[in-house]
Amino acid sequence: MEIEFTHKSDAHRRLCIQKDLNELSHWIDTLSEVNNEIEHLKVIEKQLLKNNNIETNLLGFRRKNTLVIGMLCKYEQELKTEFDYGKKGYDHVRAKEHEKKRNMYSTFVTEFNEFRSKVYTALTKFRRTSL
């Protein structure tokens, strides 16, 4: 009877960790796309807007994005190790840790979306000069 309970709790632990890994994979993919968008915005800034403030913010977002991706990749490795070899149950401590990562990701994406909106607003004010 005890073996059955252990197997059941291990299955639940693995299911929860797999859910976290799936969500984490989505976050990393999204941040990779943000990195591509930053590169495109850098070209737009350099060729059209020529605004030092936007350029500085783009560099800051690229740096922060790299750090967040690195931290999430490290977290992904920890989860994979826990999934394969861990014996610790999935409890509120682990759930809170994942929630902290989610909040950090969400905050970064929100900040980037606000900045992107400012860049697009600057683009709407851009006027092409005739030759």
C-alpha positions as CSV (number, residue, x, y, z in Angstrom):
1,M,0.0,0.0,0.0
2,E,2.8,2.4,0.8
3,I,4.6,1.7,-2.5
4,E,1.4,2.7,-4.3
5,F,1.2,6.0,-2.5
6,T,4.9,6.7,-3.2
7,H,4.3,5.9,-6.9
8,K,1.2,8.2,-7.0
9,S,3.0,11.1,-5.3
10,D,6.0,10.7,-7.6
11,A,3.7,10.7,-10.6
12,H,2.1,13.9,-9.3
13,R,5.6,15.5,-8.7
14,R,6.7,14.6,-12.3
15,L,3.4,16.0,-13.7
16,C,3.8,19.3,-11.9
17,I,7.5,19.6,-12.9
18,Q,6.6,18.8,-16.5
19,K,3.9,21.5,-16.5
20,D,6.6,24.0,-15.2
21,L,9.0,22.8,-17.9
22,N,6.4,23.4,-20.6
23,E,5.7,26.8,-19.4
24,L,9.4,27.6,-19.0
25,S,10.0,26.5,-22.6
26,H,7.3,28.9,-23.8
27,W,8.9,31.8,-21.8
28,I,12.4,31.1,-23.3
29,D,10.9,30.9,-26.8
30,T,9.2,34.2,-26.3
31,L,12.3,35.9,-25.0
32,S,14.3,34.6,-28.0
33,E,11.7,36.3,-30.2
34,V,12.1,39.5,-28.1
35,N,15.8,39.3,-28.8
36,N,15.2,39.1,-32.5
37,E,12.8,42.1,-32.3
38,I,15.4,44.1,-30.4
39,E,17.8,43.5,-33.3
40,H,15.2,44.8,-35.8
41,L,14.4,47.8,-33.6
42,K,18.2,48.6,-33.4
43,V,18.3,48.8,-37.2
44,I,15.2,51.0,-37.3
45,E,16.6,53.3,-34.7
46,K,20.0,53.5,-36.4
47,Q,18.6,54.1,-39.9
48,L,15.5,56.2,-39.2
49,L,15.0,57.5,-35.7
50,K,18.6,58.3,-34.7
51,N,17.6,58.8,-31.1
52,N,20.3,58.1,-28.5
53,N,17.8,57.5,-25.7
54,I,16.1,54.7,-27.7
55,E,19.5,53.3,-28.6
56,T,20.5,53.2,-24.9
57,N,17.2,51.6,-23.9
58,L,17.6,49.0,-26.6
59,L,21.1,48.0,-25.3
60,G,19.7,47.9,-21.8
61,F,16.8,45.6,-22.8
62,R,19.1,43.4,-24.8
63,R,21.4,43.0,-21.7
64,K,18.5,42.4,-19.4
65,N,16.9,39.9,-21.9
66,T,20.1,38.0,-22.0
67,L,20.3,37.8,-18.2
68,V,16.7,36.7,-17.9
69,I,17.2,34.0,-20.6
70,G,20.3,32.8,-18.8
71,M,18.6,32.6,-15.5
72,L,15.6,30.7,-17.0
73,C,17.9,28.3,-18.8
74,K,19.7,27.5,-15.5
75,Y,16.3,27.1,-13.8
76,E,15.3,24.7,-16.7
77,Q,18.3,22.6,-16.0
78,E,17.5,22.4,-12.3
79,L,13.9,21.3,-13.1
80,K,15.1,18.7,-15.6
81,T,17.5,17.3,-13.0
82,E,14.7,17.3,-10.4
83,F,12.4,15.6,-12.8
84,D,14.9,12.8,-13.6
85,Y,16.6,12.3,-10.2
86,G,14.8,14.2,-7.6
87,K,13.0,12.8,-4.6
88,K,11.6,15.9,-3.1
89,G,7.9,16.4,-3.4
90,Y,6.3,19.2,-5.3
91,D,5.1,21.5,-2.5
92,H,4.2,25.2,-2.0
93,V,7.9,26.2,-1.7
94,R,8.6,24.9,-5.3
95,A,5.4,26.5,-6.5
96,K,6.3,29.8,-5.0
97,E,9.8,29.6,-6.6
98,H,8.1,29.0,-10.0
99,E,5.7,31.9,-9.4
100,K,8.7,34.2,-8.7
101,K,10.2,33.2,-12.1
102,R,6.8,33.8,-13.8
103,N,6.6,37.3,-12.2
104,M,10.1,38.2,-13.3
105,Y,9.4,37.1,-16.9
106,S,6.0,38.8,-16.9
107,T,7.5,42.1,-15.6
108,F,10.2,42.1,-18.3
109,V,7.8,41.4,-21.1
110,T,5.5,44.2,-19.8
111,E,8.4,46.6,-19.7
112,F,9.5,45.7,-23.1
113,N,6.0,46.0,-24.6
114,E,5.8,49.6,-23.1
115,F,9.1,50.5,-24.6
116,R,8.2,49.0,-28.0
117,S,5.0,51.1,-27.9
118,K,7.2,54.2,-27.4
119,V,9.4,53.3,-30.3
120,Y,6.3,52.8,-32.6
121,T,5.0,56.2,-31.4
122,A,8.3,57.8,-32.4
123,L,8.0,56.1,-35.7
124,T,4.6,57.6,-36.3
125,K,6.1,61.0,-35.8
126,F,8.9,60.3,-38.3
127,R,8.6,62.3,-41.5
128,R,10.5,61.3,-44.6
129,T,12.5,64.1,-46.1
130,S,12.4,64.6,-49.8
131,L,15.6,64.6,-51.8
